[in-house]
Amino acid sequence: MKNPIIKIQKTELLSDNWYVLNKVTYEYQKEDNTVETHIREVYDRGNGAAILLYNSTQKTVILTRQFRLPTYLNGNKTGMMIEVCAGLLDKDHPEQCIIRETEEETGYRLSKVQKVMETYMSPGAVTEILYLFVGEYDATMKVSEGGGVDTEQENIEVLEYTFDEAFAMIQTGKIKDAKTIMLLQYAKINNLV
């Protein structure tokens, strides 16, 4: 199958209250050369980065817990999610972003991280590319309590689990966040912890 030919016809701004929501009308030329008109809403929140902090000696990982309104609106009774540390790039390089976010959210100051992959988390509606990292931590890197930035209305709880406890939380459903599941599976496959 060859790639379709795409021609953007019109982009209409629907909202820019928090991020940008556009309605895009485009032509999609199929393999048989027929052309269809498609209309889609596309949410642009910027690109992001996420990291699994692990301690190979202690066999532990650092995760976060915070309220996520979309999950609350879609059946998560408390709205609380257990996740890896993550944040938007805000025009930073992904590596700079995740080092900053790690310190803000978890209180650990990392000097180096390892990029493991890039992924589109919801390619049907969201433009975001998420850069996934791993980074090793130890007690000497703890510089604050973390918890996020007040001006960003972050209320983040920092959690430390053994790797086995965290990995088991995928099976029990306590961890439902895709980026967290992917990074925990990466750690398992690559014997990081």
Backbone hydrogen bonds in HBPLUS format (Angstrom, degrees):
<---DONOR---> <-ACCEPTOR-->    atom                        ^
c    i                          cat <-CA-CA->   ^        H-A-AA   ^      H-
h    n   atom  resd res      DA  || num        DHA   H-A  angle D-A-AA Bond
n    s   type  num  typ     dist DA aas  dist angle  dist       angle   num
A0005-ILE N   A0029-GLN O   3.37 MM  24  4.99 152.0  2.45 129.0 134.3     1
A0029-GLN N   A0005-ILE O   2.84 MM  24  4.99 174.4  1.84 154.6 156.2     2
A0007-LYS N   A0027-GLU O   3.06 MM  20  5.07 156.0  2.12 137.6 142.9     3
A0027-GLU N   A0007-LYS O   2.79 MM  20  5.07 162.9  1.82 145.9 149.2     4
A0009-GLN N   A0025-THR O   2.76 MM  16  5.44 155.4  1.82 143.6 150.4     5
A0010-LYS N   A0025-THR O   3.11 MM  15  5.09 157.7  2.16 140.5 141.1     6
A0025-THR N   A0010-LYS O   2.80 MM  15  5.09 168.2  1.81 155.0 158.8     7
A0012-GLU N   A0023-LYS O   2.80 MM  11  5.04 166.2  1.82 147.1 151.9     8
A0023-LYS N   A0012-GLU O   2.74 MM  11  5.04 158.9  1.78 148.5 156.0     9
A0014-LEU N   A0021-LEU O   2.77 MM   7  5.44 160.9  1.81 156.8 161.2    10
A0015-SER N   A0021-LEU O   3.20 MM   6  5.06 149.9  2.30 139.2 139.9    11
A0021-LEU N   A0015-SER O   2.80 MM   6  5.06 164.5  1.83 152.6 153.8    12
A0020-VAL N   A0044-ASP O   3.10 MM  24  5.10 173.2  2.11 147.0 145.6    13
A0044-ASP N   A0020-VAL O   2.71 MM  24  5.10 173.8  1.71 163.1 165.3    14
A0022-ASN N   A0042-VAL O   2.95 MM  20  5.31 168.9  1.97 154.0 154.2    15
A0042-VAL N   A0022-ASN O   2.79 MM  20  5.31 160.0  1.83 153.8 160.7    16
A0024-VAL N   A0040-ARG O   2.75 MM  16  5.38 168.5  1.76 170.6 168.3    17
A0040-ARG N   A0024-VAL O   2.93 MM  16  5.38 161.5  1.97 151.4 156.0    18
A0026-TYR N   A0038-HIS O   2.94 MM  12  5.44 162.8  1.97 155.0 160.5    19
A0038-HIS N   A0026-TYR O   2.85 MM  12  5.44 170.5  1.86 167.0 169.7    20
A0028-TYR N   A0036-GLU O   2.81 MM   8  5.19 160.1  1.85 155.9 161.7    21
A0036-GLU N   A0028-TYR O   2.97 MM   8  5.19 163.9  2.00 136.1 140.4    22
A0030-LYS N   A0034-THR O   2.80 MM   4  5.51 158.2  1.84 172.1 173.4    23
A0033-ASN N   A0030-LYS O   2.89 MM   3  5.16 153.3  1.96 117.5 120.4    24
A0043-TYR N   A0125-ALA O   2.81 MM  82  6.07 172.4  1.81 168.2 169.8    25
A0127-THR N   A0043-TYR O   3.06 MM  84  6.36 159.1  2.10 157.3 160.6    26
A0089-LEU N   A0047-ASN O   2.88 MM  42  5.85 169.3  1.89 150.3 148.8    27
A0048-GLY N   A0129-ILE O   3.02 MM  81  6.41 160.0  2.06 150.1 156.5    28
A0131-TYR N   A0048-GLY O   2.88 MM  83  6.24 165.6  1.90 140.8 142.5    29
A0049-ALA N   A0087-GLY O   2.88 MM  38  5.66 154.1  1.95 162.7 171.3    30
A0087-GLY N   A0049-ALA O   2.93 MM  38  5.66 149.3  2.03 158.6 166.8    31
A0050-ALA N   A0131-TYR O   2.90 MM  81  6.33 151.3  1.98 160.4 163.1    32
A0133-PHE N   A0050-ALA O   2.79 MM  83  6.05 148.7  1.89 149.6 160.2    33
A0051-ILE N   A0085-CYS O   2.88 MM  34  5.57 153.8  1.95 158.9 164.4    34
A0052-LEU N   A0133-PHE O   3.06 MM  81  6.50 149.5  2.16 137.1 142.3    35
A0135-GLY N   A0052-LEU O   3.06 MM  83  6.35 152.5  2.14 153.3 150.2    36
A0062-ILE N   A0053-LEU O   3.05 MM   9  5.34 151.2  2.13 135.1 141.2    37
A0054-TYR N   A0135-GLY O   2.96 MM  81  6.30 157.0  2.01 149.3 156.2    38
A0137-TYR N   A0054-TYR O   2.94 MM  83  5.94 151.4  2.03 137.9 145.7    39
A0055-ASN N   A0060-THR O   2.82 MM   5  5.21 154.7  1.89 152.4 151.6    40
A0059-LYS N   A0055-ASN O   2.75 MM   4  5.48 127.3  2.03 141.2 156.0    41
A0060-THR N   A0055-ASN O   3.22 MM   5  5.21 144.3  2.36 133.3 141.2    42
A0163-PHE N   A0059-LYS O   2.84 MM 104  5.75 159.9  1.88 138.5 137.6    43
A0061-VAL N   A0161-TYR O   2.81 MM 100  5.55 152.8  1.89 159.0 166.4    44
A0161-TYR N   A0061-VAL O   3.04 MM 100  5.55 157.8  2.09 156.0 162.4    45
A0063-LEU N   A0159-LEU O   2.86 MM  96  5.10 159.4  1.91 141.7 148.7    46
A0159-LEU N   A0063-LEU O   2.80 MM  96  5.10 171.2  1.81 155.0 151.9    47
A0064-THR N   A0083-GLU O   2.66 MM  19  5.24 165.7  1.68 160.4 164.9    48
A0083-GLU N   A0064-THR O   2.80 MM  19  5.24 158.1  1.84 145.6 153.1    49
A0065-ARG N   A0157-GLU O   2.87 MM  92  5.02 139.4  2.03 141.1 150.3    50
A0157-GLU N   A0065-ARG O   2.94 MM  92  5.02 175.1  1.94 151.0 152.7    51
A0066-GLN N   A0081-MET O   3.09 MM  15  5.57 151.2  2.17 145.0 151.7    52
A0081-MET N   A0066-GLN O   2.83 MM  15  5.57 155.3  1.89 148.5 154.0    53
A0068-ARG N   A0079-GLY O   2.66 MM  11  5.29 158.2  1.70 148.0 154.0    54
A0071-THR N   A0068-ARG O   3.07 MM   3  5.67 126.9  2.36 115.3 127.7    55
A0072-TYR N   A0068-ARG O   3.21 MM   4  6.53 153.8  2.28 149.1 156.9    56
A0072-TYR N   A0069-LEU O   2.96 MM   3  4.97 115.2  2.40 100.0 116.8    57
A0073-LEU N   A0069-LEU O   2.92 MM   4  6.19 158.0  1.97 163.1 169.4    58
A0074-ASN N   A0071-THR O   3.10 MM   3  4.95 139.8  2.26  92.7 104.6    59
A0076-ASN N   A0071-THR O   2.84 MM   5  5.28 160.4  1.88 151.5 145.4    60
A0079-GLY N   A0076-ASN O   3.05 MM   3  5.09 120.4  2.42  99.6 115.8    61
A0092-ASP N   A0089-LEU O   2.87 MM   3  5.11 161.8  1.90 116.2 121.8    62
A0097-CYS N   A0093-HIS O   2.92 MM   4  6.12 165.8  1.94 164.8 169.6    63
A0098-ILE N   A0094-PRO O   3.00 MM   4  6.23 166.0  2.02 153.5 155.6    64
A0099-ILE N   A0095-GLU O   3.15 MM   4  6.30 151.8  2.23 145.2 152.4    65
A0100-ARG N   A0096-GLN O   3.04 MM   4  6.24 161.9  2.07 151.4 156.2    66
A0101-GLU N   A0097-CYS O   2.82 MM   4  6.06 170.5  1.82 160.1 162.8    67
A0102-THR N   A0098-ILE O   2.95 MM   4  5.85 151.9  2.03 135.3 142.8    68
A0103-GLU N   A0099-ILE O   3.31 MM   4  6.55 159.9  2.36 143.8 147.5    69
A0104-GLU N   A0100-ARG O   2.99 MM   4  6.29 167.2  2.01 156.9 160.7    70
A0105-GLU N   A0101-GLU O   2.83 MM   4  5.83 169.8  1.84 154.5 157.5    71
A0106-THR N   A0102-THR O   2.84 MM   4  5.50 155.7  1.90 140.3 148.6    72
A0107-GLY N   A0103-GLU O   2.99 MM   4  4.43 135.3  2.20 109.8 121.2    73
A0148-GLY N   A0104-GLU O   2.89 MM  44  4.96 149.8  1.98 137.2 131.2    74
A0147-GLY N   A0105-GLU O   2.79 MM  42  4.76 175.7  1.79 119.4 118.3    75
A0143-VAL N   A0107-GLY O   2.73 MM  36  5.54 165.3  1.75 178.6 175.4    76
A0144-SER N   A0107-GLY O   3.28 MM  37  4.39 142.7  2.43 124.1 125.8    77
A0109-ARG N   A0141-MET O   2.87 MM  32  5.31 166.4  1.89 146.4 147.6    78
A0114-GLN N   A0134-VAL O   2.85 MM  20  5.35 167.3  1.87 167.3 170.3    79
A0134-VAL N   A0114-GLN O   2.91 MM  20  5.35 147.9  2.01 144.8 154.8    80
A0116-VAL N   A0132-LEU O   2.78 MM  16  5.72 175.8  1.79 152.7 154.1    81
A0132-LEU N   A0117-MET O   2.83 MM  15  5.35 171.2  1.83 160.2 162.7    82
A0119-THR N   A0130-LEU O   2.93 MM  11  5.26 147.9  2.04 138.6 149.0    83
A0130-LEU N   A0119-THR O   2.78 MM  11  5.26 173.0  1.78 158.9 161.2    84
A0125-ALA N   A0122-SER O   3.17 MM   3  6.15 169.6  2.18 131.3 133.5    85
A0126-VAL N   A0122-SER O   2.95 MM   4  5.56 165.9  1.97 169.9 169.5    86
A0141-MET N   A0138-ASP O   3.03 MM   3  5.78 163.5  2.06 124.6 129.7    87
A0142-LYS N   A0139-ALA O   3.26 MM   3  5.58 167.4  2.27 111.8 115.6    88
A0156-ILE N   A0147-GLY O   3.07 MM   9  4.33 166.1  2.09 129.7 127.1    89
A0152-GLU N   A0149-VAL O   3.00 MM   3  5.41 146.9  2.11 110.4 120.4    90
A0154-GLU N   A0149-VAL O   3.35 MM   5  5.61 169.6  2.36 141.4 142.3    91
A0153-GLN N   A0150-ASP O   2.89 MM   3  4.99 159.7  1.93 113.8 116.7    92
A0166-ALA N   A0162-THR O   3.04 MM   4  6.36 168.4  2.05 159.3 161.4    93
A0167-PHE N   A0163-PHE O   2.84 MM   4  6.02 167.2  1.85 159.0 162.8    94
A0168-ALA N   A0164-ASP O   2.99 MM   4  6.06 155.5  2.05 143.7 150.2    95
A0169-MET N   A0165-GLU O   3.17 MM   4  6.43 132.8  2.40 140.0 152.1    96
A0169-MET N   A0166-ALA O   3.06 MM   3  5.17 133.6  2.29  98.0 110.9    97
A0170-ILE N   A0167-PHE O   3.18 MM   3  5.70 159.4  2.22 110.8 116.9    98
A0172-THR N   A0168-ALA O   3.14 MM   4  6.51 155.4  2.20 149.4 156.8    99
A0174-LYS N   A0169-MET O   2.98 MM   5  4.98 116.8  2.39 140.0 153.1   100
A0175-ILE N   A0169-MET O   2.96 MM   6  5.39 155.4  2.02 132.9 127.0   101
A0173-GLY N   A0170-ILE O   3.24 MM   3  5.27 145.2  2.36  98.0 108.1   102
A0181-ILE N   A0177-ASP O   3.00 MM   4  6.26 160.8  2.03 156.3 162.3   103
A0182-MET N   A0178-ALA O   2.88 MM   4  6.10 164.3  1.91 156.7 160.7   104
A0183-LEU N   A0179-LYS O   3.03 MM   4  6.18 158.6  2.08 141.6 147.1   105
A0184-LEU N   A0180-THR O   2.91 MM   4  6.06 159.8  1.95 151.8 157.5   106
A0185-GLN N   A0181-ILE O   2.93 MM   4  6.06 159.2  1.97 148.7 154.7   107
A0186-TYR N   A0182-MET O   2.86 MM   4  6.08 149.9  1.95 142.0 151.0   108
A0187-ALA N   A0183-LEU O   2.94 MM   4  6.16 160.0  1.98 146.2 150.8   109
A0188-LYS N   A0184-LEU O   2.97 MM   4  6.24 153.6  2.04 144.8 152.2   110
A0189-ILE N   A0185-GLN O   2.87 MM   4  6.07 172.0  1.88 157.1 158.6   111
A0190-ASN N   A0186-TYR O   2.95 MM   4  6.04 154.9  2.02 149.6 156.4   112
A0192-LEU N   A0187-ALA O   3.02 MM   5  5.05 162.6  2.05 142.1 146.9   113
A0191-ASN N   A0188-LYS O   3.24 MM   3  5.14 165.8  2.26 103.9 107.4   114
